[in-house]
Amino acid sequence: MDTFIDTLIAKRQDLIAAIGQHIQLSLVSLLLAMVIAIPLALAVVNHHRAATVLTQVTGVFQTIPSLALLGLLIPVVGIGTIPAVIALVIYAILPVFTGTLTGITGIDCSLEEAATAFGMTRIEKLYRFEIPLALPSIIAGIRQALVMIIGTGTLAALIGAGGLGNFILLGIDRNNNTLTLIGALAAAVLAIVFSGFIYLLQKWPLRYAVATLSLIILYPLGATLYQAARPTPTTVTIAGKMGSEPDILINMYQDLIHQADPQIKVVLKPNFGQTSFLFNALNSKHIDIYPEFTGTVLESLVKPLKSQREVGVPAKQLYAFAQEDLARQFHMTYLPPMAYNNTYAVVIKKAFAQTHHIATILDLQKVAPQLLGGFDLEFLDRTDGYRGLQTKYGLNFKTQSMDPGLRYEAINNGKINVTDGYSTDSQIRQFHLVVLADNRQLFPLYQGEPLMNAAFAKKHPEIVKALNVLADKISEEDMQEMNYEVNVKKTPAATVVKHFLTTHGLLRGDK
């Protein structure tokens, strides 16, 4: 409990900002869903077949996996608030639509006949008795939509839209249950508070209920439009994958860019998700820079020549291949690599390795029936991942997909007994794990470097120059130690980075 309170106090400013972002995102999405769904329901209320078709279509919308939808939206509309709002609106249409349709169609037919006999127009019937009588059902649909939006909105953090999802993702990534709990509880409290308030609106006169609801929802919409319309300085958006190491790297990029030109505004998007999210966002120019590794480029992003996949290719030659392929196929600039090799690793508990005398990946063959692997989705589908373990090592064992932030916790708790990692992960040291020797050289070299579009590099030579100071710098021991500081000692990545860059002469200290 003390840890929870201490973290809450330490993170209170970040929490307040995240709550504000989450409220704004949720209410804007709710408003747009209402603007679409309520008129649509009113338009088809007397057309049974059309109403049935639209109900089925809006129902299908809710079956689309949220991560898949966000991934599909990135190349079209970019990252940040816009794709998050579009996704949330798509999910919220069904409850608002069905709530409105049910409320109107449930009105006694005799009332409709009487209104027609008195000569009321369609608009007059709607305003005088249909909407007031249907209001409880409409508001019930709105409540349901808002609760769903607030819950699903936590995934918006994956594409840089902020909100309470930042706390949840950071907690999972840092193995900090307190942060995850704070984010989850805050989202639950928001859902309860707003759901209860909307419930009370049912008891108010129609005009007051509509006016209050409109004011609550239109305020964040107005704030969003105002922010979008404001002239802003040129910004550089730097994103990173899930994990402490990408967070460390993007903070390095930010400090070095600010040192070169303090007037440049840098926006960081940490914990952005899988490689495909980042690469698509960069390719569509919705982010400017992100750190990528040579092995990932050659295995997943470009179409390499056969010779580029051969075992034993020197590191400099692999980088040259990756640089050339990215430039030719995607018009991207790949800056020179850092010194350390953050390659994939197959890891098991030290006690398990000692019991079964396992030192190499090949040794796993003798215990394959006992193995249960927990791998992230990217590793499961890569030729230099589990598929490579099958083809190159003849290994076939039970596997399950896991979030990257959870797999180390799972192996530490005995839920799985083999997982994927990276050679610089602090959890290897923290949880007393063993990295198995890759005696058949499945995993290529993974040297990290900044990736950007060629046009951006040409326009900002000062940024290229600033980031190039990292070339051939940072050893595996350096990165392991920085990861340990962030993951285990809970030191903020920005603090760890500033200390490292200053002590190694890459960043001028404060005078």
C-alpha positions as CSV (number, residue, x, y, z in Angstrom):
1,M,0.0,0.0,0.0
2,D,2.9,2.4,0.8
3,T,4.4,1.7,-2.6
4,F,1.0,2.5,-4.3
5,I,0.7,5.8,-2.4
6,D,4.3,6.8,-3.0
7,T,4.0,6.1,-6.7
8,L,0.7,7.9,-6.9
9,I,2.2,11.0,-5.3
10,A,5.3,10.9,-7.4
11,K,3.3,10.5,-10.6
12,R,0.4,12.8,-9.7
13,Q,1.2,15.4,-12.4
14,D,1.5,12.7,-15.1
15,L,-1.7,11.1,-13.9
16,I,-3.6,14.3,-14.0
17,A,-2.4,15.0,-17.6
18,A,-3.3,11.4,-18.6
19,I,-6.8,11.7,-17.1
20,G,-7.3,14.9,-19.0
21,Q,-6.2,13.3,-22.3
22,H,-8.4,10.3,-21.7
23,I,-11.5,12.4,-20.9
24,Q,-10.9,14.5,-24.0
25,L,-10.4,11.5,-26.3
26,S,-13.4,9.7,-24.8
27,L,-15.9,12.5,-25.0
28,V,-14.9,13.6,-28.5
29,S,-15.3,10.0,-29.7
30,L,-18.7,9.8,-28.0
31,L,-19.9,13.0,-29.6
32,L,-19.0,11.8,-33.1
33,A,-20.6,8.4,-32.5
34,M,-23.8,10.2,-31.4
35,V,-23.8,12.5,-34.4
36,I,-23.5,9.5,-36.7
37,A,-25.7,6.9,-34.9
38,I,-28.7,8.9,-33.6
39,P,-29.7,10.5,-36.9
40,L,-29.0,7.2,-38.7
41,A,-31.4,5.4,-36.3
42,L,-34.0,8.0,-36.7
43,A,-33.7,7.8,-40.5
44,V,-34.4,4.0,-40.6
45,V,-36.9,3.7,-37.7
46,N,-39.7,3.2,-40.2
47,H,-37.7,0.9,-42.5
48,H,-37.4,-2.4,-40.9
49,R,-35.1,-4.0,-43.5
50,A,-32.7,-1.1,-43.6
51,A,-32.6,-1.0,-39.7
52,T,-31.8,-4.8,-39.6
53,V,-29.0,-4.4,-42.1
54,L,-27.5,-1.4,-40.3
55,T,-27.7,-3.2,-36.9
56,Q,-25.8,-6.1,-38.4
57,V,-23.2,-3.9,-40.0
58,T,-22.6,-1.9,-36.8
59,G,-22.4,-5.2,-35.0
60,V,-19.7,-6.4,-37.3
61,F,-17.7,-3.2,-36.6
62,Q,-17.3,-4.3,-32.9
63,T,-15.9,-7.7,-34.0
64,I,-12.8,-6.1,-35.6
65,P,-9.8,-6.5,-33.2
66,S,-8.8,-3.1,-31.9
67,L,-5.1,-3.6,-32.5
68,A,-5.8,-4.7,-36.1
69,L,-8.0,-1.6,-36.7
70,L,-5.3,0.7,-35.3
71,G,-2.7,-0.9,-37.5
72,L,-4.8,-0.5,-40.6
73,L,-5.5,3.2,-39.8
74,I,-1.9,4.2,-39.3
75,P,-0.9,4.3,-43.0
76,V,-4.1,6.2,-43.9
77,V,-4.4,8.8,-41.1
78,G,-1.2,8.6,-39.2
79,I,-0.7,8.3,-35.5
80,G,-2.0,10.1,-32.4
81,T,-5.6,11.3,-31.7
82,I,-7.2,11.0,-35.1
83,P,-6.8,7.2,-35.6
84,A,-7.7,6.6,-32.0
85,V,-10.9,8.6,-32.3
86,I,-11.9,6.9,-35.6
87,A,-11.4,3.5,-34.0
88,L,-13.4,4.4,-30.8
89,V,-16.2,5.9,-32.9
90,I,-16.5,2.7,-34.9
91,Y,-16.8,0.7,-31.7
92,A,-19.3,3.1,-30.1
93,I,-21.8,3.3,-33.0
94,L,-23.6,0.1,-32.2
95,P,-24.8,0.8,-28.6
96,V,-25.9,4.3,-29.5
97,F,-27.7,3.2,-32.7
98,T,-29.5,0.3,-31.1
99,G,-30.4,2.3,-28.0
100,T,-32.0,5.0,-30.2
101,L,-33.7,2.5,-32.5
102,T,-35.1,0.5,-29.5
103,G,-36.4,3.6,-27.8
104,I,-38.3,4.9,-30.8
105,T,-39.7,1.6,-32.0
106,G,-40.9,0.8,-28.5
107,I,-43.3,3.7,-28.4
108,D,-47.0,2.7,-28.3
109,C,-48.5,2.7,-31.8
110,S,-51.6,4.4,-30.5
111,L,-49.6,7.5,-29.7
112,E,-48.2,7.6,-33.2
113,E,-51.7,7.3,-34.7
114,A,-53.0,10.0,-32.4
115,A,-50.2,12.4,-33.4
116,T,-50.8,11.7,-37.1
117,A,-54.6,12.4,-36.6
118,F,-53.8,15.7,-35.0
119,G,-51.7,16.6,-38.0
120,M,-48.2,16.6,-36.5
121,T,-45.3,16.5,-38.8
122,R,-42.5,14.0,-38.5
123,I,-40.3,16.6,-36.8
124,E,-43.0,17.7,-34.4
125,K,-43.6,14.1,-33.3
126,L,-39.9,13.6,-32.7
127,Y,-39.5,16.7,-30.6
128,R,-42.8,16.5,-28.7
129,F,-43.1,12.9,-27.6
130,E,-40.9,10.4,-29.4
131,I,-37.5,11.6,-28.2
132,P,-38.7,12.3,-24.6
133,L,-40.2,8.8,-24.4
134,A,-37.2,7.2,-26.0
135,L,-34.7,9.2,-23.9
136,P,-34.1,6.5,-21.3
137,S,-33.2,3.9,-24.0
138,I,-31.0,6.5,-25.9
139,I,-29.1,7.5,-22.7
140,A,-28.7,3.8,-21.8
141,G,-27.0,3.3,-25.2
142,I,-24.8,6.4,-24.7
143,R,-23.8,5.1,-21.2
144,Q,-22.8,1.8,-22.7
145,A,-20.9,3.4,-25.5
146,L,-19.0,5.7,-23.1
147,V,-18.0,2.9,-20.7
148,M,-16.7,0.9,-23.7
149,I,-14.9,3.9,-25.1
150,I,-13.1,4.7,-21.8
151,G,-12.0,1.0,-21.5
152,T,-10.9,0.6,-25.1
153,G,-9.3,4.0,-25.1
154,T,-6.4,2.7,-23.1
155,L,-5.1,1.1,-26.3
156,A,-4.8,4.6,-27.8
157,A,-1.4,4.9,-26.0
158,L,0.0,2.4,-28.5
159,I,-0.2,4.9,-31.3
160,G,0.8,8.0,-29.4
161,A,-2.6,9.3,-28.4
162,G,-1.8,9.4,-24.7
163,G,-4.3,8.8,-22.0
164,L,-4.3,6.3,-19.1
165,G,-3.0,3.6,-21.4
166,N,0.5,5.1,-20.9
167,F,0.4,4.1,-17.3
168,I,-0.8,0.6,-18.1
169,L,1.7,0.0,-20.9
170,L,4.6,1.5,-18.9
171,G,3.7,-0.7,-15.9
172,I,3.6,-3.9,-18.0
173,D,6.9,-3.0,-19.7
174,R,8.7,-2.1,-16.5
175,N,7.2,-5.0,-14.5
176,N,5.7,-2.4,-12.2
177,N,2.3,-3.6,-11.1
178,T,1.6,-0.3,-9.2
179,L,1.7,1.7,-12.4
180,T,-0.6,-0.7,-14.2
181,L,-3.0,-0.7,-11.2
182,I,-3.0,3.1,-11.1
183,G,-3.9,3.3,-14.8
184,A,-6.6,0.6,-14.6
185,L,-8.2,2.0,-11.5
186,A,-8.2,5.5,-12.9
187,A,-9.9,4.2,-16.1
188,A,-12.5,2.3,-14.0
189,V,-13.2,5.4,-11.8
190,L,-13.7,7.5,-14.9
191,A,-16.1,5.0,-16.4
192,I,-18.2,4.8,-13.1
193,V,-18.3,8.6,-12.7
194,F,-19.3,9.4,-16.2
195,S,-21.8,6.5,-16.4
196,G,-23.4,7.7,-13.2
197,F,-23.6,11.3,-14.3
198,I,-25.2,10.3,-17.7
199,Y,-27.7,8.1,-15.8
200,L,-28.8,11.2,-13.7
201,L,-29.5,13.1,-17.0
202,Q,-32.5,10.7,-17.6
203,K,-34.3,12.4,-14.7
204,W,-33.8,15.9,-16.0
205,P,-36.2,17.7,-18.4
206,L,-35.2,17.0,-22.0
207,R,-33.9,20.4,-22.9
208,Y,-31.7,20.6,-19.8
209,A,-30.3,17.1,-20.3
210,V,-29.5,17.8,-23.9
211,A,-27.9,21.1,-23.1
212,T,-25.8,19.7,-20.3
213,L,-24.7,16.7,-22.3
214,S,-23.8,18.9,-25.3
215,L,-21.8,21.3,-23.1
216,I,-19.8,18.5,-21.5
217,I,-19.0,16.9,-24.9
218,L,-18.4,20.0,-26.9
219,Y,-15.9,21.5,-24.5
220,P,-13.2,18.9,-25.2
221,L,-14.1,18.9,-28.9
222,G,-13.5,22.7,-29.0
223,A,-10.2,22.3,-27.1
224,T,-9.1,19.7,-29.7
225,L,-10.0,21.9,-32.6
226,Y,-8.3,24.9,-31.0
227,Q,-5.1,22.9,-30.5
228,A,-5.3,21.7,-34.1
229,A,-5.7,25.2,-35.4
230,R,-3.0,26.8,-33.4
231,P,0.2,27.6,-35.3
232,T,2.9,25.3,-33.9
233,P,6.7,25.3,-34.4
234,T,8.3,22.6,-36.6
235,T,8.5,19.5,-34.5
236,V,10.5,16.3,-34.7
237,T,8.6,13.3,-33.7
238,I,10.6,10.3,-32.4
239,A,9.0,7.0,-31.6
240,G,10.2,3.9,-30.0
241,K,9.1,0.3,-29.6
242,M,7.9,-1.3,-26.4
243,G,10.6,-1.7,-23.8
244,S,13.2,0.2,-21.8
245,E,15.9,0.1,-24.4
246,P,13.9,1.9,-27.1
247,D,12.9,4.4,-24.4
248,I,16.6,4.9,-23.6
249,L,17.5,5.4,-27.3
250,I,14.8,7.9,-28.1
251,N,15.7,10.0,-25.0
252,M,19.3,9.9,-26.3
253,Y,18.2,11.2,-29.7
254,Q,16.2,14.0,-28.0
255,D,19.1,15.2,-25.8
256,L,21.6,15.2,-28.7
257,I,19.2,17.0,-31.0
258,H,18.5,19.6,-28.3
259,Q,22.2,20.1,-27.8
260,A,22.7,20.7,-31.5
261,D,19.7,23.1,-31.7
262,P,17.8,24.0,-28.6
263,Q,15.0,25.6,-30.7
264,I,13.9,22.3,-32.2
265,K,10.8,20.9,-30.5
266,V,11.1,17.2,-30.0
267,V,8.1,15.0,-29.3
268,L,8.7,11.5,-27.9
269,K,6.3,8.6,-28.5
270,P,7.5,5.8,-26.3
271,N,6.0,2.3,-26.1
272,F,4.6,2.7,-29.6
273,G,4.1,-1.0,-30.2
274,Q,5.4,-3.5,-32.8
275,T,7.8,-2.9,-35.6
276,S,5.0,-2.8,-38.3
277,F,3.3,0.2,-36.4
278,L,6.5,2.2,-36.4
279,F,7.7,1.4,-39.9
280,N,4.3,2.2,-41.4
281,A,4.1,5.4,-39.4
282,L,7.6,6.4,-40.6
283,N,6.9,5.4,-44.2
284,S,3.7,7.6,-44.2
285,K,5.7,10.5,-42.6
286,H,3.6,10.5,-39.4
287,I,6.8,10.1,-37.3
288,D,10.2,11.4,-38.2
289,I,12.7,9.0,-36.5
290,Y,12.8,5.7,-34.7
291,P,15.6,3.3,-33.7
292,E,15.7,0.1,-35.7
293,F,18.1,-2.8,-35.9
294,T,19.9,-4.3,-38.8
295,G,18.6,-7.8,-38.3
296,T,15.0,-6.6,-38.2
297,V,15.5,-4.6,-41.4
298,L,16.9,-7.5,-43.3
299,E,14.6,-10.1,-41.9
300,S,11.3,-8.2,-41.8
301,L,11.3,-4.9,-43.6
302,V,13.1,-5.1,-46.9
303,K,13.4,-7.8,-49.6
304,P,17.1,-8.7,-49.2
305,L,19.2,-10.6,-51.7
306,K,20.0,-14.3,-50.9
307,S,23.6,-13.4,-50.2
308,Q,22.5,-11.0,-47.5
309,R,21.0,-13.9,-45.4
310,E,24.2,-16.0,-45.5
311,V,25.8,-16.9,-42.1
312,G,29.0,-15.1,-41.2
313,V,28.5,-11.8,-43.1
314,P,30.5,-9.1,-41.3
315,A,28.6,-6.5,-39.3
316,K,29.7,-3.6,-41.5
317,Q,28.6,-5.5,-44.6
318,L,25.2,-6.3,-43.1
319,Y,24.7,-2.6,-42.2
320,A,25.6,-1.7,-45.8
321,F,23.0,-4.1,-47.1
322,A,20.3,-2.8,-44.9
323,Q,21.2,0.8,-45.6
324,E,21.2,0.2,-49.4
325,D,17.9,-1.7,-49.4
326,L,16.1,0.9,-47.3
327,A,17.3,3.7,-49.6
328,R,16.4,1.8,-52.8
329,Q,13.0,0.3,-51.7
330,F,11.7,3.0,-49.3
331,H,13.7,6.1,-49.8
332,M,14.9,6.0,-46.2
333,T,18.1,7.0,-44.6
334,Y,19.8,4.6,-42.1
335,L,22.5,6.3,-40.0
336,P,25.7,4.5,-38.9
337,P,25.2,1.8,-36.2
338,M,26.1,1.8,-32.5
339,A,28.7,-0.6,-31.2
340,Y,26.5,-3.1,-29.3
341,N,24.8,-6.1,-30.8
342,N,21.3,-6.5,-29.3
343,T,20.5,-9.8,-30.9
344,Y,17.7,-12.2,-30.2
345,A,18.3,-14.7,-27.4
346,V,16.7,-17.9,-26.2
347,V,16.6,-17.9,-22.4
348,I,15.7,-20.4,-19.7
349,K,16.0,-20.4,-15.9
350,K,19.5,-21.1,-14.6
351,A,18.1,-23.9,-12.4
352,F,16.4,-25.6,-15.3
353,A,19.6,-25.4,-17.4
354,Q,21.7,-26.9,-14.6
355,T,19.2,-29.7,-13.9
356,H,19.1,-30.8,-17.6
357,H,22.6,-29.8,-18.6
358,I,21.6,-27.3,-21.2
359,A,24.1,-24.8,-22.5
360,T,23.1,-24.3,-26.2
361,I,19.9,-24.0,-28.2
362,L,20.6,-27.4,-29.7
363,D,20.6,-29.0,-26.2
364,L,16.9,-28.1,-26.0
365,Q,16.1,-31.1,-28.3
366,K,16.5,-33.5,-25.4
367,V,13.9,-31.8,-23.3
368,A,11.5,-30.6,-26.2
369,P,8.5,-32.6,-24.8
370,Q,8.8,-30.7,-21.5
371,L,9.1,-27.2,-23.0
372,L,6.4,-24.6,-23.0
373,G,7.5,-21.4,-24.8
374,G,6.1,-18.0,-24.3
375,F,7.0,-15.7,-27.2
376,D,5.8,-12.4,-28.5
377,L,3.9,-12.5,-31.8
378,E,6.7,-11.0,-33.8
379,F,9.2,-13.7,-32.7
380,L,6.7,-16.5,-33.4
381,D,6.3,-15.4,-37.0
382,R,9.9,-14.5,-37.8
383,T,12.3,-16.7,-39.9
384,D,15.0,-15.7,-37.3
385,G,12.5,-16.5,-34.5
386,Y,10.5,-19.6,-33.6
387,R,10.2,-20.6,-37.3
388,G,14.0,-20.6,-37.5
389,L,14.2,-22.7,-34.3
390,Q,12.0,-25.3,-36.1
391,T,13.9,-25.3,-39.4
392,K,17.5,-24.8,-38.3
393,Y,17.4,-26.6,-34.9
394,G,14.6,-29.1,-35.6
395,L,12.8,-27.9,-32.4
396,N,9.0,-28.3,-32.1
397,F,7.4,-27.7,-28.7
398,K,4.3,-26.1,-27.3
399,T,4.2,-22.3,-27.6
400,Q,1.9,-19.5,-26.7
401,S,1.9,-15.8,-27.7
402,M,2.6,-13.3,-24.9
403,D,3.0,-9.6,-24.6
404,P,6.7,-8.7,-24.6
405,G,6.4,-7.0,-21.2
406,L,4.9,-10.2,-19.6
407,R,7.1,-13.0,-20.9
408,Y,9.9,-12.5,-18.3
409,E,7.5,-12.4,-15.5
410,A,5.9,-15.6,-16.8
411,I,9.2,-17.5,-17.0
412,N,10.2,-16.2,-13.5
413,N,6.9,-17.5,-12.1
414,G,7.2,-20.9,-13.8
415,K,4.2,-20.4,-16.2
416,I,6.6,-21.1,-19.1
417,N,10.1,-22.5,-19.2
418,V,11.6,-20.9,-22.4
419,T,11.2,-17.5,-23.9
420,D,12.7,-15.0,-26.3
421,G,14.7,-12.1,-25.2
422,Y,17.4,-9.7,-26.3
423,S,21.1,-10.0,-25.3
424,T,21.0,-6.6,-23.5
425,D,17.8,-7.2,-21.4
426,S,18.2,-6.4,-17.7
427,Q,15.7,-9.2,-16.8
428,I,18.4,-11.8,-17.7
429,R,20.4,-10.6,-14.8
430,Q,17.4,-9.8,-12.6
431,F,15.6,-13.2,-12.9
432,H,18.8,-15.4,-13.0
433,L,18.2,-16.6,-16.5
434,V,20.7,-18.2,-19.0
435,V,21.2,-17.2,-22.6
436,L,21.7,-20.3,-24.7
437,A,24.5,-20.3,-27.2
438,D,23.3,-20.0,-30.8
439,N,25.6,-22.7,-32.1
440,R,24.0,-22.8,-35.5
441,Q,24.0,-19.0,-35.9
442,L,20.3,-18.5,-36.4
443,F,20.2,-15.0,-35.1
444,P,21.7,-12.3,-37.3
445,L,23.5,-9.2,-35.9
446,Y,21.2,-6.6,-34.4
447,Q,23.0,-3.2,-34.3
448,G,20.7,-0.2,-33.6
449,E,20.7,3.0,-35.5
450,P,18.3,5.9,-36.2
451,L,16.0,5.4,-39.2
452,M,14.4,8.3,-41.0
453,N,13.0,9.3,-44.4
454,A,15.6,10.5,-46.9
455,A,13.7,13.7,-47.4
456,F,13.8,14.4,-43.7
457,A,17.5,13.7,-43.5
458,K,18.2,16.0,-46.4
459,K,16.1,18.8,-44.8
460,H,17.7,18.5,-41.4
461,P,21.5,17.9,-41.7
462,E,22.0,19.2,-38.2
463,I,19.9,16.4,-36.8
464,V,21.8,13.8,-38.8
465,K,25.1,15.2,-37.6
466,A,23.9,15.3,-34.0
467,L,22.8,11.6,-34.1
468,N,25.9,10.4,-35.8
469,V,28.0,10.9,-32.7
470,L,26.4,7.6,-31.4
471,A,28.1,5.7,-34.2
472,D,30.4,2.9,-32.8
473,K,29.4,4.1,-29.2
474,I,27.7,2.2,-26.4
475,S,28.8,-1.3,-25.6
476,E,26.6,-4.2,-24.6
477,E,27.6,-3.8,-21.0
478,D,26.7,-0.1,-21.2
479,M,23.2,-0.9,-22.5
480,Q,22.7,-3.8,-20.1
481,E,23.5,-1.4,-17.2
482,M,21.2,1.3,-18.5
483,N,18.3,-1.2,-18.9
484,Y,18.9,-2.4,-15.4
485,E,18.8,1.1,-14.0
486,V,15.4,1.7,-15.8
487,N,13.8,-1.7,-15.3
488,V,15.0,-2.7,-11.9
489,K,16.0,0.4,-10.1
490,K,13.1,2.3,-11.6
491,T,15.2,5.3,-12.6
492,P,13.5,7.4,-15.3
493,A,15.0,6.7,-18.7
494,A,15.7,10.5,-19.3
495,T,17.8,10.6,-16.1
496,V,19.8,7.5,-17.0
497,V,20.4,8.8,-20.5
498,K,21.5,12.3,-19.4
499,H,24.0,10.7,-16.9
500,F,25.4,8.3,-19.5
501,L,25.8,10.9,-22.2
502,T,27.4,13.5,-19.9
503,T,29.8,11.1,-18.3
504,H,30.9,9.7,-21.7
505,G,31.5,13.2,-23.1
506,L,28.6,13.0,-25.6
507,L,26.6,15.7,-23.9
508,R,27.8,18.9,-22.4
509,G,27.0,19.1,-18.7
510,D,25.3,22.1,-17.1
511,K,27.8,24.8,-16.3
